[in-house]
Amino acid sequence: MEKYKSEFFVEETVQRSLGAADSFGKLNQEETDIVVHAVYREGFNNRWKLAEMAFNETGIGILRDKVIKNIIATRFVYRDIKKVLSVGVISEDLENQIVEIARPMGPIFAVTPITNPTSTALFKILIAMKSRNPIIIFPHGAARKSTIEAARLCYEAARMAGAPEHCIQWIPRATREQVLAFMSHKRIALVLATGSVSLVRAAYHSGNPAIGVGPGNVPVYIGKTADVAFAVNQILLSKLFDNGTICASEQAVVVSQYNAQQVRDEFVKQGACFLKPDEIEKVGKFAINTTQHSMNPEVIGKAATEIARMAGISVPPETTLLIAELEKHQVGIQWPLSLEVLAPILAFYEVASFDEGIAMCRRINEHGGLGHTVSIFSNDDAKIRYFAHELNAGRIVVNTPSSQGALGGLYNGLTPSMTLACGSGGKNFTTDNISVRHLLNIQRIAYRKINFCSEHQRGDAFCCDEHLTINEIDEMCGKGKNNC
């Protein structure tokens, strides 16, 4: 315990990581892939053990769903990255004479959340090993044991497969000052931050490159042409997944008046409970701290009936989801349930038209979800495309449960990832699902590729366009008068 209080703790940890980086850089592609496969197998084989540890330690979510998250973070991610070239020459463009060479970035400082403690650790470790970057894991304090066990298992597997000592480190405890010191250390190459808004903001203010994720206040629009029963089923499949702890889970349903009542009836039929106005106020006050603009930790990942009990309201015992029907103007901190809540709670809005539905989704998206994810259920491709063009989101999932769809690999061809970037809207540099390529420095050898006019010799100053004919080039160059 005393060593974590030492002023040298941060420096010693980073120096060990730098030593690992030096050794890691000497591995070839085959050696790297052996390490990655070993880490994947260890993580996958311990998917149940780690899920049970996370569930018992945090008391959040659903055990089976945590297993599924671990499967996505290992098997789906591994299948996606196993053939990716990440060492040495990774591409050669003969036409443009460009050769790309991949190099590791260096030590990565990775923060993992309470909501997905083991799956996020497994994912970040896998892509770090594939890119030959040492990684330092800092777990959420309430998920320390499970996250560290995931890191320990991966480290032992990596070492047995030939990875360097200290390629994976973890920090059981650290002060806020030490965490900030890690983030801002001049030898840390990248900060991979998953956690609270304040933590992600600190990563971006560290002075080092950082990949963080913004909140995901995800609206889902159910259009006229949608299969309502199917849409409701898919939304429930997503929102109830691990009790709503995926940041890409739906937060508000927006429905055309054309089929609004049908949607209401279907939600009730499938186990949802529409709250009365006074119940909306009670649940809202319990779920969101409006002063600090943050979720109450007690509500995150809890079942609908438990949230109702803690908020002091009564719902049927078979209730799986709480729905707060709000007026169209009720978006913002004054109406807490219009914001992101990582629990089985949804806002519900009825609109008069498709255009009004887009405007409603945009308003919701702008209150804490810019750049993240939006969802639409429709069988009208023209409207789907228009919807996508009108909203600021990195992922527009169609006729799909938003949580699983945004993570990729299950319902679509998106890159499987536990880190979903949000572009400039979420103050990220990309809208991608983060993976190996984001953890590489790509060098480009650019060979000289110039056409010369008939009056010039190789070695003269560039003056010509490769698409011009020799006669056109001669004319532009003044027939050899060197006045290009």
N, C-alpha and C positions, 0 to 999 in steps of 0.2 A: 504493500500500500504506500509506503514511504517513497518508493521510487517514482510514483506518479506525481508526487508533489515536488519532485526535484526540478530545479530550474534547467537542468541539463536533459530532462526527459524528452522534450520535443526534439532537441538537436540530436540526441543519441538515436532516436527512432528514425529520423530522416536519414542520418548517416548510414544506418544499417540498410535502409531502403536503397540508397545510392550504391552501396556495395553490391546489392542484389541486381540493380540495374546494369552495372558493368558486366556482371557474369551473364545475365539474361541476354544481353546484346550479342553474345557469342553463339547462341543457339541457332541452328539452321531451322528450316521450315519443318522438316521431319521430326526433329527433336522437340520443337515447340508443339507440334500436333500431338505427340505422345503425351506431353504434359496436359494439354487441354482435354484429351480423351480421358485421362486418369481422373482429373478433377470432375469432369462431367459424370463419370460412372460413380464416383464416391458421393457426389451430391444427389444424384438420382436414386442410388440404392438406399440412401438415408432420408428419402422424401417424407416417409411417415414419421420417423423418429423426430426429425426437425420440426415438422408441422405440430406434433404433439407438444414438443418443448415450447414452441411459440404460443400455442393456444393456452397451455397451462400457465405460462409466465405472464402473458398479457391479459388473458381473459377476454380477448377480442375476437370476433368473427366466428367462423364455423370450421371445425377441424378438417372435414373432408375437402372443403374449398381451399384450405391452406396447403393440403397435399397437391391439389391441382395447380396452385400457384408455383409450388416447387417443381412440378413436372414442366410447366411452361418455361421456368427459369433455367432448367437443365436440358431436358430432352429437346424441346422445341428450339431453344437457343442454339444448342449444339448442332442440331441438324442444319440450322441456317448458316452457321459459321465454319463448319468443319472443313469445307472445301475452299474457303476464302484464303487467298494468298496474303500473308502478312509479314513476310520476311524477304528482304532483298528485292529483286526485280519482280514486280507484281503485274506489270502490263507493258507491252511494247506496241506502239502505234506506228506501223511502218509507213503509212501514208504521210503522216505529219512529222515523222522522225522524232517522236517523244517516247522516252523510256521512263517509267515510274518506279521508284525505289521506296519501299516502306521501311521506316525506322521507328523504333519505340519512342514515346514522348518522354518517359521518365517516371519517377514516383507519382502515384495517384493517391490523393486523400479522398476517401469515400465515406459519406455519411449515410446511414441506413435508418429507415423509419420504424415506428412502432406498428404500423398497419401491415407491412409486408416484411418483417424482419429477416427471415431466413431466405425467402425467394429473392429479395433485392440483393442480399449479400452474395448468394450463389451466382446470380446473373452478373453482377459487377466483377466478381472474381474471374468468372469464365472469360469475359471479354478482355479483362486485363491480362490474363495468361496468354490468350491468343495473340495479343498485340505486344507481348513481352514487356509489360510494364509492371513493376512491383506495386503493390496496393496496400494501403494502410486503412483498415476498417475502423470507423468510429460508430458504435451502435447506439441506438436510442437507449436511454437509461432504464426504461421499463421493459426492454427486450434484450438486455445485455447477455444473459446466459445462452439463449437460443442462437443469437447472431454469432457470438463467439464460437459456439460449438460448430456452426456451419463453416466458419472461417478455419477453425482448427482441423476439421476433417479434410477440407480442401487443401490445406497447407501440407498435411502429412501425405496426402495422395500426390501432390505436386512434387514434393521432395523425393519420394520413392520413384517418380518417373523421370527425375533428372533436373528438376528446377532448382535454382540457386537458393541458398539459405536466405531467409528473411524476404522471400518474394511475396509472401502474404504476412502481414502483421495486423494486430488488432489492439485496440486501446480499451481496456476494461473500464477505466475511469479517467476523467480529465476535467479540469476546471474550464469555465467559459473562456478564460484568457488563453489557456493552452490550445483549445480548439481553434480559436482565432489565430494563434501563432502557427499552428499547422497549416491552416488555410493560406496564410500570407507568407509562409517560409519561401525564401527565394529559390530553393531547390525543389520545391513541389512543382510538378509540371502541369497538373490539372486537378481541380476539385470537382468531384462528382457528388452533388448534394441532393439528397431526397429527404424532405422533412418539412418543417413549418415554413411559412412565408418569411419569417424573420431570419431563420437559418439560411435559407436560399439567398436572401438579400445580402447576408453577411458574406456568403461565398462570392457573390458578384462584386462585392466591395473589397475583396481580399487583395486585389492587385495581380492575382494569378488567373490564367484561363479557368473558366468554370462552366460546368453544365449543370444547371438546376432545372427544376420543373415548376411551372406555375400551377395554381389551383385549377380545378376542372369543373366549373359550374355548367354542367352539360345540359342543354335543352334538347328535347326530342320532339319532333313534329310528326303527328299522325295525320296523313293526308286523306282526301276523299277516296282515293283508289286503294287505300291500304286494306288488308285483311285485318280487321279489328281484333278478333280473337287471337290471331297469330301475333300481332304487334304487342298486345298486352302481355301475352305469354313470354315474349322475348324480353320485354322491358323488366318483367319480374325476374326472369332468369339472370339478368344482369344486375339489377338493383339488390337482389337478395344474395348475390354471390359474395360469400364471406361477409355477409351483413353490410354490404355497401362500402367496403373499405378501399376499393379501387377508385383512384381519382378520376377515371374516365366513366364512372357510373352515372346514369341519368340523374339529374337533379330536379328537372321540371318538365312536365308533359304539356305540350301545346297542341290543342285540338280544334279543328274547324267545327263551327256550329252544326255543320251538315251531319256529323256523326258523333258529336260530343256526348249525347246521352247514351249511345251504344257503348262508347268507351267507358263511361262511368259504370254502367251495368256490368260490363265485362271485368273491370277491375274488382268490383265487389264479388262477382261470381268466382274470381280466382283468389280471393282471400284478403283483399285490401279493405281498409276502413277509412271512409271520408270523415274527417274531423269537423266538429261544429265550430262556429266562430270563437267561442270561449276556449275550446280545446286547442285550437290553432294558436291562440295567444299563450296558453300555458306551455305547450310543447315548444313553441318558438323561444320563449324566455329560458326554458331549460336547456335547449339544444345549442343556442348561440349566445355568447357573451357580447352583447352589442357595444359595450364600452371598449373592449379590446378587439372587437371584430374577429373573434376566434371561436372555434367550436369548443363546447364543453367536453373535456376528455372522457367524461363518464358516458357520453352518448355514442362515442365512436365504436362502430362495430357491434353494437348491442342489438338484440332482437326487438321487434316492434312492440311486443307486449311488455317487455321490460322497460323500454323507454316510456311507454304510456304510464306504467306504474310509478316510475320515478318522477314523472311530470305531474302526477296526481290526477290522472284521468282514467276512466274505465272503458275498455274495448273488449269485444268478444275474444275468448281465449284462442280461437283459431286464426286470429289476425296475423298476417305476415308483413303488411305494409301500411304505413300511415300516410294519408293523402290530405294535403291542405289546399282546398280550392280557394284561389285568390282572384281579386279583380285585376283587370289589365294594367292598372296603374301601380299595383302593389309589387314593385320590384325595388330592392335596395335594403339597406341595413334596418330601416324602420319595420320591415317585414322579414324577420330572420329566416323564415323557411323558404324564402326566395333565393337564398344563398347556398353555397356548397355545404352539405351535411353528409358526412361519411357514415351513413346509417340508413336503415330502411324507411326513409321519409322522402316523399315527393311533393313538389308544388304542382298545381294543376291550373291551367289557364284555357278558357274558351275564347276563340277569336272568330271574327265574321268572315274572313277570307284568307286565301293563301298569302297574299301580300302582307296582311295584318299579322299572320302567323310568323312570317319571316322577320317582321319588325319586332315582334314579341321575343322571338329567339335571339335576335341581336341584342336587345336590352338585357336579357338574362345573361348572355355571353359576356357582355361588357361589365357586368358586376361580378368579376372574379374568375372569368374563364376564357379570356381572350387568347386565341391561338391554340387552345387545347383540342377539344373534340366537340362535335355536334352530331346529332343523329336524326335520321328521317325514315319513316315508313311510308312508302309510296310505290306504285307500279307505273308511274308516269315519268319516264326518263328525262323528258324536257324539264319538268319541274324539279327533279332531283338535281340536274345540272345547274339550274337557276338558283336553287337553294344553296348549293355549294359556292357559287360565285358571289353570293350576297353576304356570306358569313365568314368571319375571320376565325378559321380553325385549321389546325394541321391535319386533322383526321375527320373526314365526313363519312360516318358509317351508315350503310344503307341496309334496311331490313335485317338488322343484326343486333344482338345484345351489345350495348355500347362498351361495357367493361371488357368483355372477352374480345370483341371486335377490335378495339383500339390497341390491345396488347399484341395483336398480330399472331399469325400462324394457325389459328383455330378456324376462323370463318372466312379468312381472306389472305391475300398475299403480302400484307404488311409485315415488316421485319419484326420478329418476336423480340420483345423488349420489356423491361420493367422500368424504363426511364423514357417518358414520352415528352419530347421537347415541344415548345409552344411558339417558336419563332419570335419575331420582334414584339408581337402582342403580349407575350409572357416574358419578355426581356431575355429571350434565348437567341442564339445565333442561327438556329435551324429549327425546322418543324419536323424533323425526322424522328422516328423511333431510334433511339441511340443504340449503336452497336460497335463492332470492332473498328470500322474505318474512322470513326470519330476519335479514336484513341491512338491514331497513327500520325506521324509526320511523314508526308509524302514528298520525296524529292523528285524533281523532273529533269532528266537529261534532255536538253533541247539541241539537237544537231542542226548545223547550218543547212538551210534549205532555201536556196535563192536561185532564180533564173537570171541570167545576165544578157544584156543586149550584145549584138554582134560586134560592136566596137570596143567592148570591155573585156577584160581578162578576169579570171577568178582572183579575188583578193581586193578588187576595187570596191569603192563604196556602194552600198545597196542603192539601187535606183529603179528596180523593176518589179512588176506585178506578175506572178507566175501564171495568171490567167490570160495575159496578153500574148499575142503572137510576136515573133521576132520582128516582123515589119512594123507592127504597132510600137514596139519598144524602140526600134531605130528612129521612128518619127518623133516620139516623145523626147528622145535624147539628142535631137538636133543632128542626126546623121553623124554622130561621133564627135560633136563639138564639146562634149563633156559639160553640158549645161542642164543636166537633169534637174 
